[in-house]
Amino acid sequence: MVETRGNPTKPAVDAFLAAGYGEQQVLGIVLAIACKTFSNYVNLLASTPTDPAFAPYSMDWHIARRACPGGLQHAPVQQAPEEGIK
């Protein structure tokens, strides 16, 4: 869903349904993506600090935008400094 920007291919949906999932689970995935996207945007706007447990997976937004002007899907991940994590 994310890679195809909300437009999954028919074979992908068919495979999902054939695996035993139903249409309700498809909608659940859409809802989860929407909630995560909304959360990310709010946290960026509010400059919410990253939890120390997730610091190794954090990225600097401005560095990522410069590195990937066409989109952030291939943005580099910055590692947190070792002395800042306990």
Backbone as CSV, one residue per row, in Angstrom:
resi,resn,N_x,N_y,N_z,CA_x,CA_y,CA_z,C_x,C_y,C_z
1,MET,0.827,-1.198,0.000,0.000,0.000,0.000,0.865,1.253,0.000
2,VAL,1.914,1.257,0.804,2.766,2.439,0.882,3.568,2.590,-0.406
3,GLU,4.154,1.494,-0.860,4.988,1.559,-2.072,4.191,1.970,-3.300
4,THR,2.915,1.601,-3.351,2.089,1.947,-4.513,1.215,3.171,-4.248
5,ARG,1.512,3.861,-3.153,0.799,5.090,-2.770,-0.712,4.894,-2.705
6,GLY,-1.113,3.819,-2.067,-2.524,3.560,-1.845,-3.242,2.931,-3.016
7,ASN,-2.503,2.500,-4.009,-3.121,1.913,-5.187,-2.521,0.525,-5.440
8,PRO,-2.900,-0.466,-4.598,-2.305,-1.792,-4.775,-2.777,-2.431,-6.080
9,THR,-1.955,-3.296,-6.604,-2.319,-4.000,-7.834,-3.386,-5.047,-7.518
10,LYS,-4.150,-5.425,-8.507,-5.162,-6.459,-8.318,-4.527,-7.770,-7.877
11,PRO,-3.392,-8.197,-8.477,-2.759,-9.427,-7.989,-2.351,-9.346,-6.514
12,ALA,-1.914,-8.182,-6.055,-1.526,-8.039,-4.647,-2.741,-8.187,-3.741
13,VAL,-3.838,-7.562,-4.111,-5.064,-7.682,-3.312,-5.577,-9.115,-3.354
14,ASP,-5.566,-9.723,-4.535,-6.018,-11.114,-4.663,-5.178,-12.045,-3.793
15,ALA,-3.866,-11.849,-3.769,-2.985,-12.681,-2.951,-3.277,-12.480,-1.470
16,PHE,-3.532,-11.253,-1.081,-3.863,-10.944,0.314,-5.149,-11.656,0.712
17,LEU,-6.166,-11.558,-0.128,-7.446,-12.207,0.162,-7.316,-13.732,0.132
18,ALA,-6.518,-14.251,-0.795,-6.309,-15.696,-0.893,-5.571,-16.249,0.327
19,ALA,-4.818,-15.396,1.014,-4.086,-15.826,2.208,-5.006,-15.941,3.419
20,GLY,-6.288,-15.630,3.221,-7.240,-15.796,4.312,-7.711,-14.501,4.946
21,TYR,-7.184,-13.398,4.496,-7.624,-12.115,5.026,-8.881,-11.667,4.286
22,GLY,-9.625,-10.775,4.900,-10.845,-10.272,4.286,-10.745,-8.799,3.969
23,GLU,-11.821,-8.277,3.402,-11.854,-6.856,3.043,-11.723,-5.965,4.275
24,GLN,-12.212,-6.432,5.415,-12.094,-5.651,6.643,-10.621,-5.455,7.012
25,GLN,-9.791,-6.473,6.812,-8.362,-6.350,7.104,-7.682,-5.396,6.125
26,VAL,-8.152,-5.357,4.877,-7.613,-4.381,3.917,-7.860,-2.978,4.451
27,LEU,-9.070,-2.723,4.932,-9.395,-1.408,5.483,-8.591,-1.130,6.750
28,GLY,-8.314,-2.175,7.527,-7.482,-2.019,8.722,-6.075,-1.564,8.369
29,ILE,-5.541,-2.086,7.281,-4.210,-1.671,6.831,-4.230,-0.206,6.413
30,VAL,-5.270,0.195,5.680,-5.401,1.602,5.270,-5.463,2.491,6.509
31,LEU,-6.226,2.084,7.501,-6.346,2.862,8.737,-5.001,2.955,9.461
32,ALA,-4.282,1.853,9.551,-2.985,1.865,10.229,-2.001,2.797,9.533
33,ILE,-1.974,2.761,8.203,-1.079,3.643,7.448,-1.479,5.101,7.670
34,ALA,-2.786,5.373,7.659,-3.260,6.743,7.875,-2.883,7.257,9.259
35,CYS,-3.051,6.409,10.273,-2.706,6.815,11.649,-1.215,7.080,11.789
36,LYS,-0.394,6.215,11.211,1.056,6.379,11.310,1.505,7.632,10.561
37,THR,0.937,7.880,9.396,1.284,9.076,8.627,0.905,10.329,9.400
38,PHE,-0.308,10.357,9.954,-0.759,11.496,10.739,0.163,11.720,11.940
39,SER,0.506,10.649,12.631,1.401,10.733,13.785,2.764,11.293,13.384
40,ASN,3.306,10.811,12.282,4.600,11.321,11.814,4.541,12.811,11.523
41,TYR,3.502,13.254,10.821,3.378,14.672,10.477,3.252,15.535,11.727
42,VAL,2.418,15.110,12.676,2.243,15.883,13.912,3.552,15.955,14.688
43,ASN,4.260,14.839,14.789,5.526,14.838,15.518,6.569,15.715,14.847
44,LEU,6.576,15.759,13.517,7.503,16.659,12.825,7.146,18.117,13.077
45,LEU,5.854,18.442,12.992,5.416,19.820,13.230,5.694,20.265,14.665
46,ALA,5.513,19.361,15.602,5.698,19.687,17.025,7.144,19.539,17.478
47,SER,8.019,19.088,16.585,9.427,18.829,16.934,9.534,17.917,18.153
48,THR,8.732,16.884,18.168,8.739,15.925,19.266,10.085,15.207,19.310
49,PRO,10.745,15.189,20.451,12.024,14.481,20.521,11.826,12.977,20.368
50,THR,12.806,12.343,19.785,12.768,10.903,19.577,13.067,10.187,20.883
51,ASP,12.299,9.153,21.189,12.585,8.331,22.358,13.982,7.745,22.217
52,PRO,14.764,7.708,23.302,16.115,7.153,23.220,16.160,5.743,22.628
53,ALA,15.147,4.932,22.884,15.144,3.560,22.367,15.084,3.519,20.838
54,PHE,14.536,4.579,20.234,14.400,4.617,18.778,15.444,5.516,18.117
55,ALA,16.308,6.122,18.894,17.306,7.049,18.347,18.176,6.437,17.248
56,PRO,18.586,5.174,17.339,19.414,4.610,16.263,18.699,4.544,14.915
57,TYR,17.379,4.637,14.928,16.614,4.528,13.687,16.105,5.888,13.211
58,SER,16.465,6.929,13.909,15.989,8.267,13.598,16.739,8.850,12.411
59,MET,16.110,9.806,11.758,16.799,10.509,10.684,16.557,11.999,10.836
60,ASP,17.503,12.763,10.419,17.335,14.201,10.413,16.499,14.556,9.184
61,TRP,15.359,15.171,9.401,14.419,15.471,8.325,15.056,16.280,7.199
62,HIS,15.818,17.297,7.533,16.395,18.169,6.506,17.482,17.455,5.708
63,ILE,18.277,16.639,6.357,19.294,15.866,5.639,18.607,14.890,4.696
64,ALA,17.553,14.260,5.163,16.831,13.294,4.333,16.200,13.976,3.123
65,ARG,15.641,15.149,3.310,15.022,15.860,2.180,16.060,16.240,1.140
66,ARG,17.231,16.682,1.572,18.285,17.033,0.609,18.804,15.797,-0.114
67,ALA,18.899,14.686,0.612,19.424,13.460,0.019,18.443,12.838,-0.966
68,CYS,17.154,13.056,-0.742,16.123,12.409,-1.572,15.062,13.421,-1.985
69,PRO,15.388,14.364,-2.863,14.410,15.386,-3.224,13.154,14.825,-3.869
70,GLY,13.219,13.624,-4.449,12.046,13.022,-5.072,11.152,12.281,-4.097
71,GLY,11.566,12.146,-2.860,10.785,11.421,-1.860,11.694,10.827,-0.808
72,LEU,11.127,10.534,0.337,11.918,10.058,1.469,11.997,8.550,1.562
73,GLN,11.425,7.826,0.615,11.438,6.376,0.731,12.837,5.791,0.674
74,HIS,13.804,6.537,0.155,15.171,6.026,0.083,16.125,6.871,0.927
75,ALA,15.583,7.527,1.942,16.387,8.427,2.756,17.393,7.652,3.601
76,PRO,18.583,8.198,3.769,19.569,7.545,4.620,19.167,7.656,6.090
77,VAL,19.542,6.690,6.861,19.263,6.709,8.297,20.535,7.111,9.015
78,GLN,20.402,8.095,9.894,21.542,8.524,10.683,21.598,7.713,11.969
79,GLN,22.776,7.311,12.336,22.942,6.603,13.597,23.122,7.605,14.723
80,ALA,22.519,7.323,15.863,22.655,8.182,17.026,24.052,8.012,17.611
81,PRO,24.592,9.093,18.188,25.899,8.963,18.826,25.846,7.977,19.984
82,GLU,26.876,7.166,20.107,26.904,6.134,21.149,26.811,6.712,22.557
83,GLU,27.432,7.884,22.785,27.446,8.419,24.144,26.060,8.889,24.582
84,GLY,25.132,9.111,23.643,23.802,9.596,24.000,22.830,8.482,24.351
85,ILE,23.202,7.238,24.142,22.281,6.115,24.382,22.788,5.294,25.559
86,LYS,21.861,4.985,26.456,22.219,4.171,27.612,21.309,2.989,27.704
